[in-house]
Amino acid sequence: MKENKESPERRRERMRQEELKRNPGGNMRDASNRAQYGGLMDLVIGLGWKGTGILILVIIVGSIITSFFFN
């Protein structure tokens, strides 16, 4: 049995490229949205798992502090 040695990042990128080929109109809409707001996936990939965990922790702590002061 052949094992798939493709990394998750490469597999994700390959699937994204295949989707862009199948749906060019969606690609245009996605590109305009990313240009305006940025892409969450790009942020998560750039940060890595540690950075993403810290970002989630900061959001949770920030929401707790906000709810504490405004209630």
N, C-alpha and C positions, 0 to 999 in steps of 0.2 A: 504494500500500500504506500502510495507516495504521500509524503508529508508536505504540508504547505509551509514553506520557510519564509513567507512574506511577512514583514513586520506590520503591526497594526496601523502605523502611520502611512506606509506605502499602500496598504489595502484601502484605507479610507480615502486617500488621494486618488487612487485608481477608480474607485466607485464614484467619486465626485466627478472625475473627468468623463466617465461613461454617461452619467446623468446629464452633464452639460452637452454632450453630443446628441443625446436623444431628445432634449428639450431646449432648443436654442432661445425660445421666447422667455422661458423661466430664467435662463442664464442672464438675459438682459435686465430683467426685473431684479434678480439677486444682486447683480453688479451695481445697480443704482442704489439699492438699499444699503449695501456694504459701503458704498462711497459716502453715503450720508451718515450712517450710524455706526459703522464698523462691524466686524463679524465676531460673534462670541467664540466661535470655533477657533478663529485665528488667535484670540486672546488666550484661550485655554491651552492651545498647542505651544504658544510662546512662553507661557508661564511654567508649564510642566505640572506634575502632580503636586509638588510641594507648594508652589506658588498658588495653584488653584485652591488648595486646602486653606492656605493663609487668607486668600481673598474671601472664601466662604466664611471663615471664622470672623474676619473683620466685619462682614455684613451682618452676621448674627449678633455680635457684640454691639455694633452700632445700633441695630434695631432694639436691643434690650435697653441700652442707655437712653435712646430716644423715647421709648415707651415709659421708662422710669421718670423722666423729667416732664413729660407732657400729660401724665395721668395723675 
